[in-house]
Amino acid sequence: MSTATATTTAPSSRASDASWRTRLTARPALLKLAALLVLAAVLIPVAHSRWASGTWPAALTVDLSEPLAKVSDWIIDNRDGHPLFLYFFGHVSNAVVLAVRAVYLVLLALGWAGTTALAALVAWRAAGVKLAAGTVAALATCGLLGMWVPTMQTLALMVVAVGASVVLGALLGLAAGLSDRTFRILRPVLDTMQVLPAFAYLLPVVLVFGIGVPAAVLATVVYAAPPMARLTALGLRGADKGVLEAVESLGATAPQRLLTARLPLARKQLLLGLNQTIMMALSMAVIASVIGAAGLGDRVYQALASVDVGQALAAGLPIVLMAIVLDRVTAAAGAGDREPGRSWLPAALGALAVAAVAVATRLSDSLLWPSSWSIEIAPTVNKAVAWMTDHLYSGVPVVGGTADWAARFTTWILDPVRSGLQSLPWYAVLLLVAALAWLIGTWKSALTAVLAMAAIGVLGVWKPSMDTLSQVLAAVAVTLLLGFAVGIAAARSTRLERILRPVLDVMQTMPQFVYLIPVVALFGVGRAPAAAAAVVYALPAVVRITTQGLQQVSPAALESARSLGATSGQQLRQVQLPLARPSLLLAVNQGVVLVLAVVIIGGLVGGGALGYDVVFGLAQGDLATGLVAGAAIVCLGLMLDRVTQPSRAARKEDA
């Protein structure tokens, strides 16, 4: 009898266990939360008993100042005599200088008319007459603003930097696209480089190559090559398997399959990689001026030093125009709407016309843009800024001036957030980071985020990192509040979207430094202007991604909600926002990355924290201070990326 009872109860016990496991695995978020609570209950008392103060323990830090100082001294002492510098870095530096100089001399030899004609020919063959006319107008505007020579200097540097970035990125992408092992090795490297603010690695480049064009070009290459590598790898790995099998069945060798199938199938991804590389290289044009790059970036940087908004705008507008034109040309080429190679006769006639224009310009001895055709906009812009400063900076009835807004934002938001983060025990911060990263992603992303934050403490820069994090969080909160509101409104109004599109295009291509100048004029110097510039810089990406995500929601789902009597607000809350969750998370991720980049640059205008340490290290050649701060920025960016972006596995679980 007892045996029978045992045999009858065992299946029910197993069934109840299976039911319990099924219910638990059906709610992965609750399972993760329960595990985190258990972990916190065990670890927090242990950590508190050993490190009651809550600050990062000095015993767990590593002082890198002495070894880094030795490395810096060795590089400086051996830069002019060691074979590594004489026969490798020296040749690289000379090759970069000669390449930039050669491109610049070619542009000067073509003259302003020949260069404009050549650019129009390329735009016409890639995208049609309309964009060719826009290219002519953009270059003419550069001349009218009195920025022709700086524009050619920037263009020469861009040609060399983009060319090197494309070659390097394509080679890395080719290796990652054809080898799974290489792809697994390169993916975390590219992820890290994607969230790495440009300021973080300027110091090592300057230390090796010194101040000048080589350092600027190589810094741009490091910053702009990852998109090309990533998109090349994705294009090759995403090639149609059926086409590849058909080519292989015809007896094609591996190189033949690559040249005749894989690369043509990945054409759109390759051109998109070129587009992104160009845009990122242009965004480096101003930052590279800090380490000696001439051209438009140097003009913007000098204007920042003297708070000359008019001159900054005059130099910033050509960068924006170049970015818009190059973006449209490469995007049109990637779309494949036109076939530039379908007829050689128009291209040949166009080339002859360009040569004729260049010869005529040279014979007329007017290679440079005529100075009498230039328009000086700086005084007018500065008068407008002066009026705004006089009337808006302080003393505005009821609402107060911009200085009052900056002070209130600092007192009510920045200071409390910074104090709260710095007063939190370090182990509580690590657990909070782990919870956020694990709930939105997987345990691997949580582990990466925790290790990144732990590395910040080990480097001994926990307090300034919490200061930087407070500025990022405050700026991101404002960015998301404004970005989501404007994005939702644009998604629900076609007219508003059309009005916003050119504004967002201009804002998205404006160099980061340009935003610092008007906010300093309006808000003064401090952490608030850095946060304001970060908000303005990151806002276009958040608005654009939010709008696209909401517009791509299935019309069938919306129609079904309407048929059930859902109001417009209910459709937004219950259908559009839940279905657009991946896009909204991507908007958060991009907002965080872009805000971090500008908050770091805000060290130039009183932002302090890690940004100031990087700027100080760069200015003084202090490798220990600058490199440690740069490494902390990398860790902070990696943590924020993991916390705000779900992993691929998590996205599959959501689906």
VOGU-3710 file (C-alpha; in Angstrom, 3 decimals, decimal comma):
1> mstatattta> 0,000/0,000/0,000  2,749/2,382/0,893  4,533/1,429/-2,275  1,466/2,213/-4,327  1,054/5,544/-2,562  4,654/6,418/-3,280  4,267/5,528/-6,905  1,118/7,609/-7,247  2,415/10,692/-5,462  5,749/10,807/-7,239
11> pssrasdasw> 4,274/11,831/-10,606  2,185/14,563/-8,990  5,284/15,849/-7,190  7,229/15,911/-10,426  4,319/17,653/-12,139  4,147/20,322/-9,448  7,922/20,850/-9,690  7,654/21,175/-13,464  4,748/23,600/-13,075  6,761/25,680/-10,591
21> rtrltarpal> 9,759/25,792/-12,953  7,490/26,706/-15,858  5,923/29,585/-13,948  9,327/30,816/-12,843  10,961/30,658/-16,265  7,922/32,372/-17,777  8,794/35,478/-15,735  12,577/35,927/-16,297  12,539/39,465/-14,932  11,161/38,247/-11,584
31> lklaallvla> 13,742/35,461/-11,508  16,554/37,952/-12,109  15,155/40,316/-9,482  14,916/37,527/-6,915  18,500/36,473/-7,612  19,695/40,059/-7,253  17,861/40,484/-3,943  19,466/37,324/-2,589  22,868/38,497/-3,814  22,381/41,915/-2,218
41> avlipvahsr> 21,243/40,369/1,069  24,440/38,328/1,206  27,025/40,778/-0,120  25,935/44,124/1,362  26,342/43,105/5,037  29,728/41,540/4,282  30,946/44,612/2,365  29,569/46,990/5,006  31,291/45,137/7,813  34,637/45,393/6,060
51> wasgtwpaal> 34,346/48,822/4,366  31,957/50,765/6,564  32,874/54,157/5,091  31,304/53,314/1,737  33,996/55,065/-0,303  36,121/53,006/-2,652  38,802/51,331/-0,497  42,324/52,609/-0,969  43,570/49,036/-0,637  41,736/48,138/-3,841
61> tvdlseplak> 43,275/50,925/-5,948  46,320/50,732/-8,172  48,562/53,774/-8,521  49,587/54,002/-12,169  51,153/57,453/-11,997  54,740/56,204/-11,548  54,770/53,576/-14,351  52,903/55,887/-16,713  55,311/58,720/-15,925  58,192/56,390/-16,774
71> vsdwiidnrd> 56,535/55,452/-20,072  55,955/59,122/-20,885  59,547/60,040/-20,053  60,864/57,141/-22,156  58,795/58,191/-25,169  59,894/61,806/-24,872  63,558/60,851/-24,422  63,601/58,378/-27,328  61,243/60,091/-29,778  64,122/61,500/-31,824
81> ghplflyffg> 66,579/58,605/-31,674  64,971/55,226/-31,076  64,650/52,952/-34,161  60,938/52,431/-33,453  60,330/56,134/-33,970  62,919/56,666/-36,688  61,968/53,751/-38,924  58,269/53,203/-38,160  56,422/56,077/-36,519  58,624/58,571/-38,326
91> hvsnavvlav> 57,808/57,070/-41,734  54,111/56,952/-40,866  54,209/60,612/-39,848  56,050/61,648/-43,009  53,662/59,667/-45,212  50,646/61,351/-43,625  52,149/64,824/-44,041  53,059/64,186/-47,678  49,619/62,751/-48,469  47,739/65,681/-46,915
101> ravylvllal> 50,043/68,181/-48,602  49,626/66,463/-51,981  45,826/66,514/-51,768  45,865/70,152/-50,662  48,149/71,160/-53,548  45,875/69,351/-56,021  42,856/71,237/-54,671  44,744/74,528/-54,946  45,899/73,667/-58,460  42,307/73,025/-59,539
111> gwagttalaa> 41,324/76,426/-58,216  38,030/77,288/-56,622  36,127/76,884/-59,887  37,782/73,581/-60,809  37,243/72,124/-57,337  33,601/73,179/-57,397  33,146/71,672/-60,864  34,782/68,389/-59,797  32,588/68,138/-56,691  29,483/68,870/-58,770
121> lvawraagvk> 30,474/66,166/-61,283  30,860/63,552/-58,541  27,537/64,560/-56,954  25,783/64,491/-60,340  27,043/61,027/-61,221  26,146/59,696/-57,767  22,809/61,362/-57,061  21,611/63,547/-59,906  21,355/67,167/-60,935  19,558/68,386/-57,815
131> laagtvaala> 22,322/67,330/-55,447  24,969/68,598/-57,863  23,357/72,045/-57,666  23,276/71,745/-53,870  26,988/70,883/-53,870  27,801/73,990/-55,897  25,724/76,112/-53,520  27,451/74,597/-50,478  30,960/75,278/-51,788  29,943/78,763/-52,889
141> tcgllgmwvp> 28,697/79,419/-49,358  32,069/78,343/-47,972  33,712/80,917/-50,243  31,195/83,638/-49,411  31,866/83,147/-45,709  35,561/83,747/-46,337  36,450/80,153/-45,443  37,663/78,774/-48,773  41,261/78,094/-47,745  40,332/76,550/-44,340
151> tmqtlalmvv> 37,703/74,456/-46,128  40,315/73,115/-48,548  42,671/72,372/-45,649  39,938/70,432/-43,864  38,962/68,668/-47,084  42,566/67,586/-47,709  42,846/66,185/-44,202  39,448/64,518/-44,626  40,403/62,830/-47,903  43,503/61,256/-46,355
161> avgasvvlga> 41,845/60,356/-43,047  38,729/58,894/-44,667  40,814/56,979/-47,199  42,960/55,438/-44,475  39,875/54,741/-42,311  38,089/53,015/-45,184  41,101/50,844/-46,032  41,753/49,893/-42,402  38,066/49,358/-41,631  37,486/47,337/-44,800
171> llglaaglsd> 40,450/45,047/-44,044  39,283/44,461/-40,475  35,709/43,982/-41,653  36,856/41,572/-44,344  38,698/39,480/-41,772  35,725/39,549/-39,375  33,254/38,809/-42,156  35,104/35,722/-43,354  36,210/34,330/-39,974  33,946/33,630/-37,007
181> rtfrilrpvl> 36,884/33,653/-34,613  38,082/37,045/-35,824  34,528/38,373/-35,590  34,241/37,248/-31,962  37,597/38,864/-31,147  36,881/42,160/-32,922  33,296/42,635/-31,742  34,107/43,691/-28,128  36,938/45,892/-29,433  34,593/47,668/-31,835
191> dtmqvlpafa> 31,931/47,948/-29,117  34,434/49,661/-26,849  35,665/52,001/-29,580  32,064/52,929/-30,435  31,414/54,325/-26,943  34,873/55,856/-26,600  34,770/59,681/-26,604  37,342/61,109/-28,984  39,039/63,172/-26,290  39,977/60,005/-24,422
201> yllpvvlvfg> 42,732/58,884/-26,791  44,157/62,181/-28,054  46,918/62,203/-25,438  48,597/58,887/-26,433  48,521/59,924/-30,094  50,055/63,310/-29,300  52,677/61,705/-27,080  53,856/59,463/-29,914  53,465/61,778/-32,925  53,566/65,231/-31,320
211> igvpaavlat> 51,325/68,175/-32,105  50,485/68,495/-35,800  48,781/67,005/-38,827  49,971/63,375/-38,341  48,460/63,174/-34,865  45,218/64,739/-36,086  44,899/62,357/-39,042  45,709/59,244/-37,030  43,317/60,225/-34,224  40,628/60,665/-36,862
221> vvyaappmar> 41,418/57,250/-38,350  41,122/55,543/-34,969  37,785/57,264/-34,377  36,279/56,776/-37,846  37,444/53,275/-38,841  35,171/51,160/-36,544  31,882/51,879/-38,428  33,479/50,756/-41,684  34,808/47,592/-40,060  31,503/46,745/-38,388
231> ltalglrgad> 29,303/47,362/-41,434  31,706/45,545/-43,765  31,647/42,500/-41,497  27,857/42,602/-41,202  27,457/42,967/-44,964  29,710/40,010/-45,737  28,186/37,807/-43,041  24,647/38,690/-44,107  25,104/37,774/-47,770  22,384/35,636/-49,320
241> kgvleavesl> 23,306/31,987/-48,646  21,460/30,795/-51,748  23,503/33,027/-54,051  26,746/31,924/-52,389  25,827/28,259/-52,776  24,955/28,814/-56,434  28,307/30,497/-57,100  30,149/27,738/-55,248  28,311/25,066/-57,234  29,687/26,650/-60,428
251> gatapqrllt> 33,203/25,906/-59,234  34,214/29,401/-58,119  37,223/29,637/-55,829  37,131/31,493/-52,499  38,595/34,737/-53,968  36,175/34,526/-56,898  33,223/34,054/-54,530  34,379/37,086/-52,581  34,793/39,325/-55,638  31,786/38,166/-57,653
261> arlplarkql> 29,218/37,461/-54,908  30,000/38,571/-51,367  31,235/42,100/-52,092  28,503/42,947/-54,643  25,839/41,634/-52,256  27,308/43,760/-49,441  27,449/46,923/-51,599  24,822/48,825/-49,621  26,441/48,021/-46,285  29,860/49,028/-47,624
271> llglnqtimm> 28,550/52,388/-48,829  26,715/52,898/-45,544  30,016/52,246/-43,795  31,646/54,866/-46,003  28,853/57,287/-45,122  29,270/56,749/-41,389  33,051/56,975/-41,642  32,829/60,331/-43,405  30,384/61,699/-40,849  32,511/60,594/-37,900
281> alsmaviasv> 35,668/61,948/-39,496  33,979/65,316/-39,978  32,869/65,332/-36,365  36,553/64,965/-35,468  37,517/68,008/-37,554  37,172/70,377/-34,608  38,464/68,015/-31,931  41,547/67,305/-34,039  42,261/71,043/-34,062  43,168/70,747/-30,373
291> igaaglgdrv> 46,215/68,724/-31,419  47,331/70,866/-34,317  45,015/70,255/-37,286  44,619/73,339/-39,430  41,473/74,285/-41,293  37,920/74,882/-40,184  38,366/73,051/-36,899  41,189/75,351/-35,876  39,012/78,385/-36,630  36,224/76,992/-34,442
301> yqalasvdvg> 38,656/76,155/-31,648  40,204/79,630/-31,726  36,721/81,134/-31,641  35,940/79,011/-28,584  39,046/80,323/-26,835  37,903/83,925/-27,408  34,129/83,196/-27,072  33,609/84,612/-30,583  30,251/83,128/-31,563  30,170/84,844/-34,961
311> qalaaglpiv> 33,536/83,493/-36,048  32,639/80,045/-34,731  29,430/80,069/-36,750  31,253/81,233/-39,875  33,694/78,324/-39,531  31,109/75,826/-38,320  28,650/76,329/-41,172  31,065/75,034/-43,861  31,597/71,882/-41,775  27,833/71,405/-41,583
321> lmaivldrvt> 27,438/71,989/-45,325  30,242/69,556/-46,142  28,671/66,955/-43,874  25,217/67,342/-45,429  26,533/67,146/-48,998  28,765/64,138/-48,318  25,969/62,429/-46,421  23,514/62,900/-49,284  25,997/61,811/-51,955  27,085/58,629/-50,189
331> aaagagdrep> 23,515/57,823/-49,147  22,329/58,186/-52,750  25,173/55,987/-53,970  24,287/53,390/-51,347  20,617/53,408/-52,326  21,580/52,187/-55,785  18,999/54,340/-57,553  21,533/55,397/-60,154  24,160/53,396/-61,994  27,215/55,597/-62,475
341> grswlpaalg> 28,998/53,007/-64,595  26,248/52,457/-67,126  27,741/54,944/-69,623  31,263/56,285/-69,858  30,475/59,145/-72,233  28,775/61,533/-69,744  31,542/60,928/-67,215  34,226/61,562/-69,848  32,547/64,768/-71,004  32,188/65,883/-67,400
351> alavaavava> 35,880/65,225/-66,742  36,832/67,262/-69,809  34,596/70,092/-68,596  36,260/70,031/-65,165  39,707/70,119/-66,786  38,669/73,056/-68,966  37,336/74,993/-65,993  40,506/74,295/-63,997  42,748/75,451/-66,853  40,662/78,587/-67,373
361> trlsdsllwp> 40,835/79,383/-63,659  44,604/78,952/-63,651  45,086/81,100/-66,723  42,973/83,843/-65,164  45,211/83,740/-62,068  42,273/83,398/-59,655  42,899/80,079/-57,964  41,588/81,240/-54,587  38,094/82,495/-53,950  38,039/86,267/-54,648
371> sswsieiapt> 38,149/88,164/-51,375  35,787/90,789/-52,760  33,077/88,119/-52,968  33,256/87,291/-49,261  30,690/88,326/-46,676  31,626/88,905/-43,035  28,843/87,548/-40,817  30,762/87,474/-37,523  30,011/91,100/-36,464  26,293/90,709/-37,113
381> vnkavawmtd> 26,105/87,403/-35,256  28,132/88,784/-32,344  25,796/91,783/-32,082  22,817/89,436/-31,898  24,570/87,322/-29,246  25,498/90,457/-27,301  21,870/91,587/-27,360  20,730/88,163/-26,151  23,354/88,187/-23,407  22,412/91,699/-22,290
391> hlysgvpvvg> 18,689/90,997/-22,263  18,495/87,292/-21,403  21,480/86,593/-19,155  19,854/88,097/-16,075  17,058/90,390/-14,986  14,273/88,874/-17,108  10,964/89,439/-15,265  9,128/86,422/-13,818  11,170/83,670/-15,530  14,610/84,983/-14,672
401> gtadwaarft> 17,652/85,030/-16,948  19,736/82,223/-18,375  22,290/82,692/-15,600  19,515/82,075/-13,064  18,442/78,941/-14,957  22,010/77,633/-14,928  22,359/78,313/-11,211  19,036/76,638/-10,423  19,844/73,623/-12,599  23,163/73,272/-10,810
411> twildpvrsg> 21,685/73,739/-7,323  18,515/71,705/-7,719  19,649/68,908/-10,036  23,398/68,604/-10,646  24,517/69,075/-7,036  21,962/66,675/-5,469  22,623/63,974/-8,072  26,382/64,301/-7,601  26,092/64,260/-3,814  23,790/61,250/-3,963
421> lqslpwyavl> 26,122/59,245/-6,198  29,237/60,142/-4,240  27,578/59,319/-0,916  26,342/55,913/-2,079  28,567/53,039/-0,937  30,642/51,716/-3,808  29,229/48,217/-3,435  25,697/49,624/-3,647  26,603/51,340/-6,924  27,997/48,083/-8,310
431> llvaalawli> 24,867/46,169/-7,303  22,633/48,842/-8,818  24,589/48,719/-12,083  24,388/44,919/-12,096  20,641/45,031/-11,496  19,965/47,488/-14,312  22,234/45,730/-16,800  20,918/42,242/-15,982  17,251/43,237/-16,014  17,591/44,798/-19,467
441> gtwksaltav> 20,116/42,344/-20,874  21,885/39,175/-19,774  24,296/38,198/-17,031  27,189/38,772/-19,446  26,232/42,409/-19,985  25,755/42,806/-16,219  29,198/41,337/-15,565  30,773/43,652/-18,149  29,085/46,691/-16,615  30,151/45,741/-13,083
451> lamaaigvlg> 33,743/45,087/-14,123  33,842/48,436/-15,925  32,682/50,258/-12,793  35,089/48,276/-10,633  37,927/49,255/-12,958  37,076/52,916/-12,334  37,537/52,361/-8,604  40,765/50,434/-9,128  42,137/53,336/-11,170  41,529/55,625/-8,193
461> vwkpsmdtls> 39,147/58,062/-9,916  35,863/56,985/-8,311  34,866/60,446/-7,067  35,423/62,416/-10,324  33,756/59,569/-12,225  30,642/59,928/-10,063  30,756/63,670/-10,790  30,858/62,974/-14,542  28,124/60,356/-14,185  25,893/62,865/-12,393
471> qvlaavavtl> 26,255/65,332/-15,276  25,517/62,580/-17,807  22,425/61,370/-15,950  21,023/64,879/-15,545  21,640/65,776/-19,195  20,244/62,435/-20,395  17,073/62,939/-18,341  16,461/66,339/-19,957  17,378/64,984/-23,399  14,967/62,066/-23,145
481> llgfavgiaa> 12,179/64,233/-21,760  12,447/66,672/-24,662  13,402/64,082/-27,278  10,555/61,687/-26,565  8,018/64,532/-26,468  9,187/66,032/-29,773  9,611/62,581/-31,367  6,091/61,522/-30,432  4,692/64,789/-31,770  6,643/64,422/-35,041
491> arstrleril> 5,527/60,814/-35,450  1,898/61,897/-35,159  2,194/64,954/-37,415  3,623/64,688/-40,932  3,833/68,477/-41,230  5,866/68,806/-38,037  8,200/66,040/-39,201  8,842/67,842/-42,502  9,572/71,069/-40,623  11,930/69,340/-38,179
501> rpvldvmqtm> 13,846/67,275/-40,739  16,215/70,008/-42,043  16,636/71,407/-38,531  17,653/67,995/-37,210  19,999/67,478/-40,177  21,847/70,689/-39,365  21,917/70,025/-35,619  23,172/66,476/-36,110  26,086/67,534/-38,306  27,129/70,586/-36,269
511> pqfvylipvv> 30,525/70,011/-34,578  30,410/69,432/-30,844  32,579/72,446/-30,058  30,217/74,824/-31,831  27,508/74,116/-29,253  29,796/75,111/-26,397  30,219/78,696/-27,580  26,607/79,968/-27,487  25,822/78,127/-24,247  28,858/79,691/-22,567
521> alfgvgrapa> 27,731/83,109/-23,816  24,226/82,534/-22,438  24,849/80,431/-19,322  28,392/81,314/-18,277  31,087/78,811/-17,329  30,417/75,708/-15,269  28,750/72,316/-15,296  25,362/73,633/-16,440  26,647/74,955/-19,818  28,366/71,604/-20,467
531> aaaavvyalp> 25,099/69,785/-19,719  23,133/72,216/-21,915  25,499/71,684/-24,842  25,230/67,915/-24,352  21,421/68,112/-24,422  21,385/70,105/-27,655  23,925/67,795/-29,299  22,166/64,540/-28,346  18,598/65,748/-28,891  18,440/65,286/-32,715
541> avvrittqgl> 19,402/61,600/-32,553  16,809/60,877/-29,846  14,069/62,722/-31,752  14,901/61,010/-35,043  15,097/57,465/-33,637  11,912/57,937/-31,595  10,009/59,251/-34,611  11,157/56,418/-36,858  10,388/53,783/-34,234  6,827/55,003/-33,724
551> qqvspaales> 6,203/55,365/-37,447  7,342/51,796/-38,093  4,739/50,293/-35,760  2,483/47,899/-37,684  -0,547/49,715/-39,157  -2,567/46,546/-38,592  -1,979/46,784/-34,834  -3,107/50,414/-34,798  -6,162/49,611/-36,895  -7,072/46,786/-34,542
561> arslgatsgq> -6,805/49,130/-31,545  -8,965/51,741/-33,284  -11,591/49,121/-34,138  -11,806/48,285/-30,415  -12,557/51,939/-29,628  -9,124/52,971/-28,324  -8,543/56,700/-28,184  -5,474/58,368/-29,658  -3,783/58,453/-26,265  -4,600/54,814/-25,583
571> qlrqvqlpla> -3,181/53,803/-28,963  0,035/55,620/-28,084  0,373/54,174/-24,570  -0,877/50,643/-25,193  0,214/49,942/-28,788  2,822/52,291/-30,249  5,126/52,729/-27,251  5,237/48,999/-26,334  5,831/47,922/-29,943  8,465/50,627/-30,432
581> rpslllavnq> 10,368/49,567/-27,283  13,548/48,458/-29,139  13,742/51,819/-30,937  13,125/53,728/-27,709  15,897/51,780/-25,976  18,188/52,535/-28,909  17,285/56,229/-28,546  18,224/56,047/-24,862  21,498/54,329/-25,711  22,467/56,848/-28,384
591> gvvlvlavvi> 21,437/59,735/-26,155  23,699/58,456/-23,380  26,699/57,955/-25,689  26,347/61,395/-27,311  25,787/63,164/-23,996  28,895/61,549/-22,530  30,995/62,749/-25,487  30,002/66,395/-24,967  30,135/66,283/-21,169  33,781/65,262/-21,507
601> igglvgggal> 34,482/68,171/-23,866  32,675/70,342/-21,307  35,878/70,158/-19,287  37,037/73,038/-21,499  34,259/75,289/-20,163  34,289/74,426/-16,482  32,579/71,030/-16,543  35,287/69,612/-14,302  35,552/65,942/-13,314  37,030/63,497/-15,853
611> gydvvfglaq> 36,734/65,980/-18,717  38,966/68,449/-16,902  41,510/65,711/-16,140  41,695/64,754/-19,829  42,044/68,380/-20,930  44,675/69,035/-18,244  46,641/65,931/-19,189  46,499/66,874/-22,865  47,596/70,458/-22,218  50,412/69,535/-19,811
621> gdlatglvag> 51,509/66,294/-21,446  50,667/64,503/-18,190  50,164/60,920/-19,363  49,234/59,617/-15,912  46,394/62,093/-15,338  45,109/62,159/-18,904  45,363/58,439/-19,643  43,809/57,327/-16,349  40,937/59,751/-16,884  40,586/58,529/-20,467
631> aaivclglml> 40,472/54,913/-19,304  37,815/55,835/-16,734  35,779/57,504/-19,475  35,990/54,328/-21,546  34,790/52,267/-18,582  31,993/54,725/-17,861  30,881/54,682/-21,484  31,013/50,882/-21,600  28,922/50,631/-18,440  26,323/53,097/-19,704
641> drvtqpsraa> 26,148/51,274/-23,032  25,499/47,921/-21,340  22,943/49,385/-18,951  20,932/51,128/-21,665  21,119/48,667/-24,558  19,684/45,137/-24,334  21,751/42,311/-25,707  20,753/40,294/-28,738  19,623/37,446/-26,517  17,451/39,754/-24,472
651> rkeda> 15,843/41,148/-27,604  15,026/37,616/-28,720  13,466/36,933/-25,328  11,325/40,063/-25,665  10,223/38,963/-29,094
//
